[in-house]
Amino acid sequence: MRRIRILLAGMPPMLLDMIKDIVALHAGMMVAGTMEDTADIRAAVKKTRADVVILNEPTIGPPQDHQELLYSRPRLGVLSITSDGRQFFLHKLRPVRTALGEVSPDSLEQAIHSSAQRSMEVLMADVTRRGLLGGVAAGAGGLAAASVVSKARAQGFGNPDTPPTGAVNATNPASLTDPGPQTPAIADQFPAAVSPPATSTNDMQQFWASFNNAAKRIQNGGWARQVTQYDFQISETIAGVNMRLTSGGLRELHWHEFAEWAFVTYGTCRITVLDPVGQAYVADVNEGELWIFPHGYPHSLQGMGPDGCEFILAFDDGRASEFNTLLVTDFLAHTPPDILAQNFRVPVDTFSRIPLWDRYIFQSDPPGPLAADRAAVLSPEGPPKDPFSFSLKGVKEGPFFRQGPGGTVQIADSRNFLANKYVAASLVTLVPGGLRELHWHPNADEWQYYIKGRAQVGVFTAGPKAQTQNFNPGDIGYVKRNNGHYVKNLGNTELQFLEVFKSPYFQDVSLSDWLTHTPPAMVAATFNIDPAEIAKWPKDKPETLPLYQG
């Protein structure tokens, strides 16, 4: 019987090797050729006499349109697999999509056979990358010596625990299934938790939370929601708030027992604050900029422009609550009228119409020109010496701006944001496939907020304990002080997130920086690695690294 001829095009090296391993297990199939890109795909199909083409599919966005290729060769099957292994598609001329289930050698074999037949449908399956890895091992019965996965199992590399864990070690395919009950829409967001790598272990505190499922307090003028230690046990040093204010929406005059640090994610916010000396500060804080209000400093927030603003608050106490602050309306309502009259030197009736309950967030008129508000609040002491706002996105010079081959790290702490003695932060931007290198923070726990993109985060601590988790926009992460970790961009677009610390200073230790500044002979003896290979490691703290193609 004639074997099905398969052309592999545009694949990342690891995915290419895995698919070759799967195809090699089936006598009825063969890899007729490979190509690095798809620029001359039609010529390659003709040259290799391919029945099926398997290509790399973008991880984010709709499936690619392969109609031109299909119309040129109507009997050709086109199968595409995302580079992260989460989805695969079998394309034919009529755009129909049918769920297949988990990817495994069997399901991939069936898809190839279906693609080689004259059918007119498009098939889709959702899968984690580890599900595919596990399928390779299970389908090979542990005997595919040429498989990358089998080599790893034999050597123990990437597979350190006894008894062995991870899908790669499940020889019974049923070990990878989940009959339920389950909610696939949620599970699909967390492939690293549903099917962790063999390097992960259990018994580590959950370090994922999200504003996306936090309850909002909605009022006319905006809304707020929070994630504190009561919701997120591991988060001892930082409580997080997500707030939206309409244009003119006002977060009423108030103060806290804790410091308030903020990052604007959308629009513009007018802030006001008074320090104990009597110096007033008014500013418009834009997207990508910060403010800080020290403990006990009275302040207010108001949405600006045509559509107001949205921002993230970080309080320097994990138990702090946005809904339990000191509000000016409460203070006046619970002070005897004669005391109010004596304090403000006006008749008692002046206060007869004050609200008897807190206003919290309410709709008001948009504020006037900034210069007018600044003039109105100016005291004899003048404005404060150090501004209470700062442009984090504007940090472009060292040592607070660190640009590596995989992205940038922009830092704001007490050394450049002088009014801020409480919270250090960095804005990390990673290119597609980029890595925030293996590192840890010796001076504080790290609270993370994900702004855009898709991330995989791995955390390591003593035990050994190690876990891997996925993060999406609006999610929150938390890594304990001195716990080793990394953040990888899984998407085809930029990943951007905040690292926030209850500390006046930003500090981190790079694993590669440490090892390349340790005597090479000592490192070589520790890891059984040739010193010549150690000499190739990144030096001098790269911070971010691009996708490795080796």
C-alpha positions in Angstrom: 0.0 0.0 0.0 1.3 3.5 -0.9 2.4 5.4 2.1 1.0 8.9 2.9 3.7 11.4 2.0 3.9 14.4 4.5 5.6 17.7 4.0 6.5 19.6 7.2 6.9 23.4 6.8 7.7 26.4 9.1 7.9 24.3 12.3 9.9 25.3 15.4 12.6 22.6 15.9 11.2 20.9 18.9 7.7 20.6 17.4 9.2 19.4 14.1 11.1 16.6 16.0 8.0 15.5 17.9 5.9 15.2 14.7 8.7 13.3 13.0 8.7 10.9 16.0 4.9 10.4 15.7 5.0 9.8 11.9 7.9 7.3 12.3 5.7 5.1 14.4 3.3 4.4 11.5 4.3 2.3 8.5 1.7 3.9 6.4 3.2 7.3 6.6 6.5 9.0 5.8 8.0 12.5 6.0 8.7 13.4 2.3 10.4 16.6 3.1 10.9 19.6 5.4 11.2 23.3 4.8 12.0 26.2 7.2 9.3 28.5 5.9 6.3 28.5 3.5 7.5 30.9 0.9 7.7 28.3 -1.9 5.2 25.9 -0.4 3.5 25.0 -3.7 6.7 24.2 -5.4 7.8 22.0 -2.5 4.4 20.2 -2.5 5.0 19.4 -6.2 8.6 18.3 -5.7 7.9 16.0 -2.8 4.6 14.7 -4.2 3.1 15.4 -0.8 -0.4 14.2 0.2 -0.5 16.2 3.4 1.2 19.4 4.5 1.7 20.2 8.2 2.5 23.8 9.0 2.9 26.1 12.0 -0.2 28.0 12.9 -0.2 31.3 14.8 -1.0 30.8 18.5 -3.2 33.9 18.7 -5.9 34.8 16.2 -8.1 32.9 13.7 -6.7 30.0 11.7 -4.7 30.9 8.7 -6.4 30.9 5.3 -4.8 28.2 3.1 -7.4 28.4 0.3 -4.9 29.4 -2.4 -2.9 26.3 -1.7 -5.9 24.1 -1.5 -7.4 25.4 -4.8 -4.1 24.8 -6.5 -4.1 21.2 -5.3 -7.7 20.3 -4.3 -6.8 16.8 -3.1 -4.1 18.1 -0.8 -4.6 18.0 3.0 -3.3 20.9 5.1 -2.9 20.3 8.8 -1.6 23.2 11.0 -0.4 23.0 14.6 0.2 26.0 16.8 3.8 26.4 18.0 2.7 26.1 21.6 0.9 22.8 20.9 -2.5 23.9 22.1 -4.5 23.6 18.9 -4.3 21.8 15.6 -6.4 22.3 12.5 -7.1 20.0 9.5 -8.0 22.3 6.5 -10.1 21.5 3.5 -12.0 23.6 1.0 -15.3 24.0 2.9 -14.9 26.0 6.2 -16.4 23.6 8.8 -14.9 23.1 12.2 -15.5 20.0 14.3 -14.0 19.3 17.8 -11.7 16.2 17.9 -10.6 16.1 21.5 -7.0 15.7 22.8 -4.1 15.4 20.4 -2.3 12.1 20.6 -0.4 9.9 18.1 -3.7 8.2 17.4 -5.7 11.4 16.8 -2.9 12.9 14.7 -2.7 9.7 12.7 -6.5 9.9 12.1 -6.2 13.5 11.1 -3.5 12.8 8.6 -5.5 9.9 7.1 -8.6 12.2 6.9 -6.5 14.9 5.3 -5.2 12.5 2.7 -8.8 11.6 1.7 -11.1 13.7 -0.6 -13.1 15.4 2.2 -14.4 19.0 2.5 -14.1 19.9 6.2 -11.9 21.7 8.7 -11.3 19.9 12.0 -10.0 21.5 15.2 -8.8 20.1 18.5 -7.7 21.8 21.7 -4.8 20.3 23.5 -2.0 21.3 25.9 1.6 20.9 24.7 2.2 18.4 27.4 -0.7 16.4 26.2 1.1 16.1 22.9 4.3 15.2 24.6 2.5 12.6 26.7 0.9 11.2 23.6 4.2 10.8 21.8 5.5 8.8 24.8 2.4 6.7 25.2 2.0 6.0 21.5 5.6 4.9 21.2 5.1 2.5 24.1 8.3 3.8 25.6 10.3 2.1 22.7 10.9 5.0 20.3 14.6 5.5 21.0 14.8 8.2 18.4 12.2 10.3 20.1 13.4 13.4 21.9 10.9 12.6 24.7 12.2 9.0 25.0 15.8 10.3 25.2 14.8 12.6 28.1 13.1 9.8 29.9 16.0 7.5 29.6 18.5 10.1 30.8 16.3 11.5 33.6 17.0 15.1 32.2 13.8 17.1 32.4 12.3 14.3 34.4 13.9 14.6 37.9 11.4 13.0 40.4 10.7 9.6 41.8 8.1 8.4 41.2 8.1 10.1 37.9 5.4 12.7 37.2 4.0 14.5 34.1 2.2 13.3 31.0 5.5 12.2 29.5 5.6 9.4 32.0 2.0 8.2 31.6 2.3 4.9 29.6 -1.4 4.3 30.0 -3.2 6.9 27.7 -6.2 7.0 30.1 -3.9 8.7 32.7 -4.2 11.8 30.6 -7.9 11.9 30.3 -10.4 13.8 32.5 -13.9 12.4 32.3 -15.2 15.3 34.4 -17.2 17.1 35.5 -15.1 20.0 34.2 -15.5 23.4 32.5 -13.3 23.3 29.4 -13.5 27.1 28.8 -11.7 27.5 32.1 -9.3 24.5 31.8 -8.2 25.7 28.4 -6.7 28.8 29.9 -4.4 26.8 32.2 -2.6 24.1 30.1 0.4 24.2 32.4 -1.9 23.3 35.4 -4.0 20.8 33.5 -1.0 19.0 32.2 2.2 20.2 34.0 5.7 19.5 32.8 7.5 16.6 34.5 9.7 19.2 36.3 6.7 20.4 38.3 5.8 19.0 41.8 2.9 19.6 44.1 2.4 21.2 47.6 3.1 24.8 46.6 0.7 27.6 47.5 -1.5 28.7 44.6 0.3 31.8 43.1 -2.4 32.7 40.5 -5.4 34.9 41.1 -7.4 37.3 38.9 -9.4 40.5 38.8 -11.5 38.9 36.1 -13.6 36.9 38.6 -13.4 39.4 41.4 -16.8 41.0 42.3 -17.2 44.6 41.3 -18.7 47.3 43.4 -20.5 49.4 40.7 -21.8 52.9 41.4 -22.8 55.8 39.2 -19.4 57.1 38.2 -17.4 53.9 38.1 -16.6 50.7 39.8 -13.9 48.9 41.9 -12.9 45.3 42.6 -10.1 43.9 44.8 -8.0 40.9 45.5 -6.6 40.8 49.0 -5.0 38.2 51.2 -8.5 37.1 52.2 -9.0 36.0 48.6 -5.4 35.1 47.7 -3.7 33.5 50.7 -0.1 33.8 49.5 -0.3 37.6 49.0 0.9 38.7 52.4 2.6 42.1 51.4 0.4 43.5 48.7 -3.4 43.9 48.2 -4.5 44.8 44.7 -7.4 46.9 43.4 -8.7 47.5 39.9 -10.8 50.7 39.5 -12.6 52.4 36.7 -13.8 56.1 36.8 -16.0 57.7 34.2 -15.2 61.1 32.9 -16.0 63.2 35.9 -16.4 60.1 38.1 -15.0 60.9 41.5 -13.5 58.6 44.1 -14.4 60.7 47.1 -11.8 62.4 49.4 -10.3 59.8 51.7 -7.1 58.4 53.3 -5.6 55.1 54.3 -3.7 53.4 57.0 -1.5 52.0 54.3 0.4 53.4 51.3 -1.3 53.5 47.9 0.7 52.9 44.7 -1.0 53.1 41.3 -0.4 52.4 37.6 -2.8 53.8 35.0 -3.8 51.3 32.4 -6.2 53.5 30.5 -7.1 57.2 30.1 -6.2 60.0 32.5 -6.8 60.5 36.2 -6.7 63.8 38.0 -5.2 63.3 41.5 -5.0 65.6 44.5 -3.1 65.0 47.7 -2.0 67.1 50.7 1.2 66.3 52.8 1.5 66.9 56.6 3.5 70.1 55.9 0.4 71.5 54.1 1.8 71.3 50.6 -0.9 70.4 48.1 -0.2 68.5 44.8 -2.5 68.2 41.8 -1.6 66.3 38.6 -3.1 64.5 35.6 -1.7 61.0 35.5 -1.8 59.3 32.1 -1.6 55.7 30.8 1.7 54.1 31.8 2.3 56.5 34.7 2.3 56.1 38.5 1.2 57.9 41.6 2.1 57.3 45.3 0.1 58.3 48.4 2.0 57.7 51.7 0.2 56.3 54.8 -2.4 58.8 56.0 -2.0 61.4 53.2 -5.5 62.6 52.2 -6.3 62.4 48.5 -8.9 62.1 45.7 -9.1 60.6 42.2 -11.2 61.8 39.3 -11.7 60.5 35.7 -10.6 62.9 32.9 -11.1 63.3 29.2 -13.9 61.8 27.0 -13.9 58.3 28.7 -12.3 58.6 32.1 -9.7 56.1 33.3 -8.9 52.7 34.6 -6.0 51.9 37.0 -4.4 49.3 39.3 -3.8 50.1 43.0 -1.3 48.2 45.1 -1.5 48.7 48.9 1.5 47.8 51.0 -0.4 45.4 53.2 -2.0 42.2 51.9 -4.9 42.5 54.4 -5.8 46.1 53.3 -9.2 46.6 51.9 -10.3 49.3 49.4 -13.8 49.1 50.9 -12.7 49.9 54.4 -11.0 53.3 54.1 -11.3 56.5 56.0 -13.9 58.6 54.1 -14.4 62.3 54.5 -18.2 62.0 54.3 -18.2 59.4 57.1 -16.0 61.6 59.3 -18.3 64.6 59.0 -21.5 62.6 59.4 -20.2 61.1 62.7 -18.9 64.4 64.2 -21.3 66.5 66.4 -22.7 69.5 64.4 -21.5 72.0 67.0 -17.9 70.6 66.7 -18.1 71.0 62.9 -19.3 74.6 63.3 -16.5 75.4 65.7 -13.9 73.7 63.6 -14.8 75.3 60.3 -16.0 78.7 61.8 -19.4 78.7 60.1 -23.0 78.2 61.3 -24.2 74.8 62.1 -26.8 74.9 59.3 -23.9 74.9 56.8 -23.6 71.2 57.2 -27.3 70.3 57.3 -27.3 68.8 53.8 -24.1 66.7 54.0 -24.5 63.0 53.0 -25.3 60.7 55.9 -23.7 57.8 54.2 -20.4 57.5 52.3 -20.4 58.4 48.6 -17.4 56.3 47.7 -17.6 56.7 43.9 -20.1 59.2 42.4 -20.6 61.1 39.1 -19.6 64.7 39.0 -18.6 67.2 36.4 -15.2 66.7 34.7 -12.5 68.8 36.4 -11.4 72.1 34.9 -8.0 73.1 33.6 -5.1 71.7 35.6 -3.4 75.1 36.1 -6.6 76.5 37.6 -6.8 73.7 40.2 -3.2 74.0 41.0 -3.6 77.7 41.6 -6.7 77.2 43.7 -4.9 74.8 46.2 -1.5 76.6 46.4 -0.5 77.2 50.0 2.2 79.5 51.4 4.5 76.5 51.6 4.2 76.0 47.8 4.0 72.6 46.1 5.9 69.6 47.4 9.5 69.2 46.5 9.1 65.7 45.2 6.1 65.0 42.8 3.7 62.3 43.8 3.4 61.1 40.2 5.9 59.6 37.9 6.1 58.2 34.3 7.1 54.6 34.4 6.7 54.2 30.6 9.1 57.2 30.3 12.0 55.5 32.0 14.6 55.1 29.1 18.0 55.4 30.8 20.1 53.1 33.0 20.3 51.8 35.6 16.5 51.9 35.6 16.0 50.9 32.0 17.3 47.5 31.1 17.0 46.4 27.5 17.9 42.9 26.5 17.5 40.8 23.4 14.1 39.6 24.6 12.5 42.8 25.7 12.8 45.6 28.3 12.5 46.2 32.1 11.6 49.7 33.2 12.1 50.3 37.0 10.7 52.9 39.4 11.7 52.9 43.0 12.8 55.5 45.7 16.0 56.3 43.7 14.2 57.8 40.7 10.6 58.2 42.0 11.7 60.2 45.0 8.3 60.7 46.8 7.9 56.9 46.8 9.6 55.2 49.8 7.1 52.3 50.0 6.7 50.4 46.7 9.3 49.4 44.0 8.1 48.3 40.6 9.1 47.3 37.1 7.3 47.2 33.9 8.4 44.2 31.9 7.8 43.9 28.1 8.7 40.7 26.4 8.8 40.0 22.6 7.0 37.0 21.2 8.6 33.9 22.7 10.7 36.0 25.0 11.8 35.0 28.5 12.2 37.0 31.7 15.2 35.1 32.7 15.6 32.7 35.7 16.0 34.9 38.7 14.8 35.8 42.2 14.3 38.8 44.5 16.3 38.9 47.8 14.5 41.8 49.4 10.8 41.4 48.9 7.9 39.2 47.6 6.8 40.0 44.0 3.2 40.8 43.2 2.5 40.6 39.5 -0.2 42.1 37.3 -0.6 41.0 33.6 -1.5 43.8 31.2 -1.4 42.1 27.8 -0.3 38.9 26.2 -0.2 35.3 27.4 2.4 34.0 29.9 3.8 30.8 31.4 5.3 31.2 34.9 7.4 28.7 36.7 8.3 29.0 40.4 10.8 27.0 42.4 11.5 26.8 46.1 13.1 24.5 48.7 11.8 21.0 49.0 12.2 20.9 46.1 8.9 22.3 45.1 8.2 23.6 41.6 5.0 24.6 39.8 4.0 26.0 36.5 1.0 28.2 35.7 -0.5 30.3 32.9 -1.5 34.0 33.1 -3.6 36.2 30.9 -4.6 39.9 30.9 -6.2 40.9 34.3 -4.5 38.0 36.1 -2.4 38.4 39.3 0.7 36.4 40.3 2.6 36.3 43.5 6.2 34.9 44.0 7.7 34.7 47.5 11.0 36.4 48.2 14.0 34.3 47.1 11.9 31.8 45.1 13.4 31.2 41.7 11.1 31.9 38.8 10.8 32.8 35.1 8.1 34.3 32.9 7.8 33.3 29.3 5.8 34.9 26.5 3.7 32.2 24.9 2.0 34.4 22.3 2.6 36.0 19.0 2.3 39.5 20.4 4.0 41.4 23.2 3.6 40.3 26.8 3.6 43.1 29.3 3.3 42.8 33.1 4.1 44.6 36.3 6.4 43.4 39.0 5.5 45.2 42.3 7.4 44.9 45.6 6.8 46.2 49.2 10.3 47.8 49.3 11.9 51.1 48.6 14.3 49.4 46.2 14.1 47.0 43.2 16.5 44.1 43.5 16.9 40.9 41.6 19.5 38.1 41.2 20.0 36.6 37.8 20.8 32.8 37.8 23.0 33.1 34.7 24.8 36.2 36.0 25.6 34.3 39.2 26.9 31.2 37.5 29.0 33.1 34.9 30.6 35.0 37.8 31.4 31.8 39.7 34.8 30.0 39.0 34.1 28.0 35.8 35.7 24.8 37.2 33.3 24.9 40.2 30.3 25.3 37.9 31.5 22.6 35.6 32.1 20.2 38.5 28.6 20.9 39.9 26.6 20.4 36.7 28.9 17.9 34.8 29.1 20.4 31.9 32.1 21.2 29.7 33.6 24.6 30.7 33.5 25.5 27.0 29.7 25.2 27.0 29.6 27.3 30.2 31.5 30.0 28.4 28.6 30.4 26.0 26.1 31.2 28.7 24.6 34.8 28.8 26.7 37.1 31.0 26.1 40.3 32.9 22.4 39.9 33.7 20.5 40.0 30.4 17.1 40.3 32.2 15.2 39.3 29.0 16.1 36.7 26.4 14.6 35.9 22.9 13.3 32.6 21.8 16.2 30.0 21.5 16.4 28.4 18.1 19.2 26.0 18.8 
